Amino acid sequence: MSALRMLTAGESHGRALVGILDGMPAGVPIDKEKIDEQLCRRQIGLGRGKRMSIESDRVQILSGLRFGKTLGSPVALLIENKDWPNWEKRMSATSGDDADPVLIPRPGHADYAGAIKYDHDDMRNVLERASARETAVRVALGSVVRQLLELFNVWIGGHVVQIGPVENIHTFLSRCDPMNEQSERRIRDAFTRAEASPVRCGDAESEKRMTDLVREAEKAGDSLGGVFEVVALNPPIGLGSYASWDRRLDARLSYAFMSIPGIKSVEIGQGLESARLRGSKCHDAFNVDGQGVVSRLSNRAGGIEGGVTNGQPILVRAAMKPIPTLKKPLPSFHWIERKPVPAHHERSDVCAVPAASVVGEAVLAMELGSAFCERFGGDSLEQMKRHWKSHARS
């Protein structure tokens, strides 16, 4: 079982989203404004739908903290859905009758398979929970863990490297540099530039082409996917394990990233490119200087070897498919009448890749934080700091 356990609940148009985080050590200072900042980052970006103009996500901390510090008990967070008053009758948890059930599945969504699995006759029962709206509370929970990691100098950032066919050639993975001051500065600078971009892309030329593409897709009633990268700087050596298959950190990261709605593939380090290379061009050679300090000449493995962190930056890349809800819908069928009809249209984004990169940061924080707690243990922050300092001296 992972050291940190996360559980989320709530429907897209329900009263609220709820998240519970179990396993946080006591004494960790948590800044509510930092959680709200991450929630805001998830909501902005070109291609987002009208829902984001309705919601202004802010977290409510229900339990697990006192006077701004964790207690060691489960942390419970709540994010209200501001659109709830317009859906209260249709999404009531106790009584009601939806006069407009969803009976036409969308290709690419969970509507059809979910209705069959749970024996629903109204596909709204599926799409409300399968919606990516759930990721808002995951971002909030990830922000709590992120604040723990920051106390140990672990920094996490992400950016978009591709929307549709348009690629940004300036990526975290482009040269797979080893960890040093220059490469760390380059990654942080790329993140800073991306934060100022409507598509979260730090290259001005690529940003313009991506922006034009998103606007074209919106006019055409279509949608776009893409690729984002997330990096963790300064992770300690030894997180994860090779001893059991389910404790390998790269496996856990792949599992977690694939749980983000719409993600279809995950790469760590050079990923797929590794299959095209000879071993001499794939692995990260060691270097030892005159003082006996060991370093690496590259970081093609993305910071993980044999399921264990090796001290280099952790680099994860994820590919997201286009949003399955289209203004010009694909062919579908009526659930009851069994007649061909256009797919159901639900309010949605044109492109959610910039938002997905923020979710990816939260997912990386959660898995890395859990492995961190496993490695350094402790029921309190002070105990964890003592264990971490012992590791740093070894």
N, C-alpha and C positions, 0 to 999 in steps of 0.2 A: 504494500500500500504506500502511496506517495506521502511524503511528509506534510504537504499542503493539500487539502481537499477543497474543491470548489463545487458548489451547486447553484444553479440558477433556476428561476421560475418566472412565469409571466407570459402573456400573449401580446402580440404587436399592438392591438387596440384594446387591451385589457386595462384595468385600473392602474397597474404599475408593474415594473420589473423588480425582482428581488434576487439578491445574491448572498450566499453564505460562504465565508472563507474560514476553514478550520485548520489549525496548526501553526498560526503565527505566534512567535515567541512574545512574551510579555515585555513591556517597556519600549516598544518601537514607536517613535514619534510619527504621527500621521497628520499631514496637512490636508484638510478638506478641500482647500482651494486648488491644490495640485490634482486632486481627483477630478474636480470640475473642469480644470484646464484640459485634461486628457479627453473628457467627454465632449468638450467644445471642439477639439481637434478632429474627433471622429465625425462630427456633423458637417464640417465645412468642406468645400472643394467643388470644382466644376463638375457638373453631371449629377449632382444630388437632386432628389425630387422635392416636391412641395411639402412633404412631411417634415423636412428639416426646418422649414420656415414656421411650422406650428410648434414643434418641440423645442424646448430650450433646456436641455438635460442638466439637472443639478442633482447631486447625490444627497440622500439623507442617511446619516449613520445611526442605526437603530440600536446596536449593541456591540460589545467587544472592545470599546474604548472608554476611557475615563480621563478627563482633563487632557485630551489630545494624545494619549498613549495607549497602546494595546494592553489588554489585561491577560492575554494568554487563552482567553475563551473565544468561541467563534465570533467572527466579525460579520455583522449583518448589515447590508446596504439596501437602500430602496431608491428607485428612480421613478417618479410619477410620469404617467403618460398624459400630457396636457390635452390630447385629443379625446380623452376618455368621455367627457360629457356628451360628445356627439355619437358615442358608441355604447353608452351605458345600457340601453334597452337591448341592443343586438348582441352584446357581450356579457350580459348579466350572468353571474356565477350561480344564481339561485333560481330564477324563473324567467320566462319569456318565450317568444316565438319569432324566429327570424323569418320575415315575410319574403326575404330575397336571398335564399341560400345560394351558395356557389356550387354549380352543377356542371361546370365546364372546366376541365383541367388545362393547365398551361404546360406545354412541352418544356422540359428542363427543370420543372419545379417538383416538389414533393407531393403535389395535389393528388395525383392519380394513385401512386404507390401507397401513400399514407392513408387514403380513404379505404383502400382494400385491406391494408394491414389492420387498421383499427375499426373496420366495419362502420365507417361514418357515411351518412347519406348527405351531409353538407360538408363540402371541402373547406369551408372556412375553419372548421375544427382542426384542419391540418395546417393550412397556410399561416394561421395566426401564430403558431408556435415555431413552424419551420422558417419563419421570416428572420432576416438578418437583424431585425430590431433587437433580438436577444443579445447581440454582441455589445450593446451599450453597457449592460451590467457587467459583462466580462472585462470591458475596458476599465470600469470602475474598480473591480476586484484586482485586476492586473496592476493598476496604479498603486494600490496598497502594498503589493509585493515589491513593486518597483522602488518604492520609498525605502523598503528594507535593504534592497540591493545597493542603492545609492550610498548607504552608510558604509559600504565596503568597497566603494570606488568602482562599482560596476555600472557602466553607462549603456543605455539602449536607445537606438534611433533607427528610423527607416525612411525609405523614399520609393518613389515609383520609377521603374526603369523601362516600362513599356506600356503603351495603351494601343490596342489593336496592333497594326503592323509597325507603328512608330516606336523606335527604340531610342533610349538615351545611352550613348556609348560610354558616358562617364559614370560608372557604377562602382559600388563598393567591391565587387568581385572582379572588376576589369583587369586588375593586375595581381590580385591575391597577395598583396604586400604582406610581409611579416609585421608583427607588432613593433613599432618604434614611434618616436615622437612625430616624425614626418607623416607616417601613414595614419596615425591617430588624428592628427590635425586635418589631414585631407578628408577623412571620414566625417569628422565633426563639421567641417566647412560645407561639405556636400549636404549634410542634414540641415544646416542653417539656411542654405539657399533653397532647399526643397520646401522648408516651412513657409517661405514667402510666396510660393507658387500655388496657383489655383488647382493644379493637377499634381502637386507635391513632387515636382521634377526640378532639379537644380540647374539644368542646362537650358539656357534661354532659347536656343534654336529648337531643341526638342520640345520644350514647353509650348512654343507657338504652334508647332505641327500637331501636338496632342490636343491642344485647345481647339484648333480648327476641326479636327477629326470628331471630337465630342459634340461640337455644335452641329456638324453635318449629320451625325447620327441622330441627334435630337430632332432635327428638321425632318429626317426620313422616317421618324417613328421607330427607330431601331435602338440597339444597345451595344455596348462595347465592354470587353474584358481587358486584361493586361497582366503585367508582372510587377511585383514589388519585392524589395529586399529589406531585410532587417538585420541589424548587427548588434552584438553585445561586446563592448570593449572591457578589457581587464578582468575577464573571468579567471578565477583561480584554477590551477591544475587539479584534476581529480574529481570533478563532478560527473556523476553517472557511474556506470560500471560495465565491464566486459564479462563479469562473472555469470550474469543471467540475462537472457535475451530481452526481457521486459524492463530491465534497468538501464539499458543502453540509452544514453541521452539523445543521440541522433534519432533513434526509433521513437522516443517519447516526443521529440520535437515534431517529427513527421506526422505522428498521430494527432498532435494538438493543432498543427497548422491545417491539416486536412479537415478538422472539425469546423473551421470557419466556413460559413455558407459560400458556395461558389468556387472554392479552391479545388483544382483538379490535379495539380502536381506540386511537389515540394522538392527542392534541391538544397543540399548543404555543401558549402565550398564550391568547387567546380562542378559538382553534380554530374549531369549528363555528359558534359564535355570530357569527363574523366574516361569514359568508355572509348573515346576516340584517340586517346593519347597513349604513348608508350610509358612504361613505369618511370623512366628517367625524367619525363616531363610532367609527371603526375604527383609524385610524392615530395614532401618537404624536407630537404636535406638539413642536417644539423651543422652548426658552426660553433667553435669554441675559441674565445679570444685569449690573449696573453694572460689574463687574470683568471682563466678557467670558467668564465661566464658562458653558459650555453644559450644559444639563440637559434632561430630558424632562418633560412634563406628565402622562404616563401610561406604562404598560408593557403595552399590549394585544398587542404582538407577542411577548411572552414572552421578550424579550431577544435575539431573532434576527431580522435583516432581510436578505433576499437570501442566506440561508445563512451569514451572518456574525454573530458576537456584536456587540452594540452597546453593551455596558457595563451594561445593565440586568439584573436577575435573570433567569435562565433558568427558565422555568416549563413543566413537562410534566405532562400529565394522561393517565392510561391507564385503560381500562375492561377489567375482567376478567370472563369468563363464569363461571357456576357450575361447580364441580368436576363432572366427568362420571361419577364413581363414586357411585352412590346405594345406600343400604341397602334402599330399595324400588326395585329396578332397572327401567329402561325395557325395552320389548320388544326382543329381539335374535334371533339364530339360532345354531345349532350349526354350526361351521365344516365338520365332516366329514359329519354327518348331514343337514345342510340342513333342519333342523326349527325352527320358532319356539320360542324359550325366553327366559326373562328374562336380561338382561345379566349378565356376570361381575361379581362384587363383589370389590374389592381394598381392603385397609385404606387409608383416606384421610381427608382433612379434610372438615368441613362447610362451612367458609369460610376461604379462604386470602388474602383481600384484605389484612389487616394485614401478613402475611408478604411479600406481593408488593410492598408499598410499600418494604420494606427492600431487596428485590432491585432495585427501581427506582432506589433511591439508588446502589446499586453499579453498575448499568448506566450511569447518568448520569455517575458518577465515571470509569468506564472510557472512555467516548467523549469526555468533556470533557478527561480527562488525555491521551488520544491527540492531540487537537487542540492541546492546550497544548504537548506535546512537538514537534509539527510547527511551531508558531509560534515557539517560543523555542529549540528545538534544544539541542545540547550533549550531549557524552558523559558529563558529570559534572554534579552539582548546582550546583557553583560556576560552571561555564560557563553553565548555564541561568539562574542568578541574575543574572549580568552582562547577559545578553540581555534579561531581564525588566526590569531597572532601566533599561536604555536605552529600552525601550518606555515605561516609566512617565514618563520625562522628556520624551517627545515630545508 
